[in-house]
Amino acid sequence: MASSPTPGGAGAVDTALTLGLQQSASMEKGGALAAVALFRLLTLILPVLPGWAAMAWLQRRKAL
């Protein structure tokens, strides 16, 4: 498998996780893809939002 220059390895890692769930847990493709998408949402995207909101608030108040 080649290295992937995307944030968090989004393409390569997601593909590997989906294939791993299909083979090891005998999941269907749609269910495995949904599980991986939910995992990405909870671990990569949602943790960024509070920091972004705090940064915007501090910039508006001229604290940064």
GUFITOR-836140 format. One record per residue (C-alpha): residue in three letters; x, z, y. Coordinates in steps of 0.001 Angstrom, whole numbers, plus 500000, padded with zeros to 6 digits. Example, Ala and Ser with C-alpha at 12.3 -4.5 7.8 and 13.67 -1.06 7.14 Angstrom:
<rs>
ala512300507800495500
ser513670507140498940
</rs>
This chain:
<rs>
met500000500000500000
ala501335499055503415
ser501562501460506319
ser498811501333508895
pro499444501798512643
thr495852502857513405
pro494964506345514690
gly494708508680511735
gly495376505785509371
ala491701504880509703
gly491658501634507736
ala494076502284504898
val493196505926504284
asp489455505324504444
thr489737502533501907
ala491813504717499593
leu489385507633499918
thr486398505395499220
leu488032503877496147
gly489121507312494953
leu485594508685495219
gln484193505670493397
gln486621506030490512
ser487027509781490151
ala483522510985491044
ser481667507903489756
met479983507442493128
glu478353504221494231
lys480072502273496999
gly477472503120499665
gly477565506851498940
ala481350506974498893
leu481548505066502173
ala479019507409503789
ala480964510459502616
val484220509078504013
ala482552508135507316
leu481125511662507635
phe484551513131506841
arg486128510974509580
leu483442511960512071
leu483888515682511414
thr487696515727511311
leu488835513021513728
ile486150512287516312
leu484143515466516946
pro487144517773517566
val488238515520520452
leu484963515825522392
pro485324519457523605
gly488836518744524867
trp487675515630526677
ala484796517550528302
ala487109520391529368
met489635517947530811
ala486934516131532807
trp485548519438534104
leu488998520686535154
gln489793517387536894
arg486517517526538849
arg487381521044540008
lys490912519884541003
ala492443522405538608
leu494609519703537066
</rs>
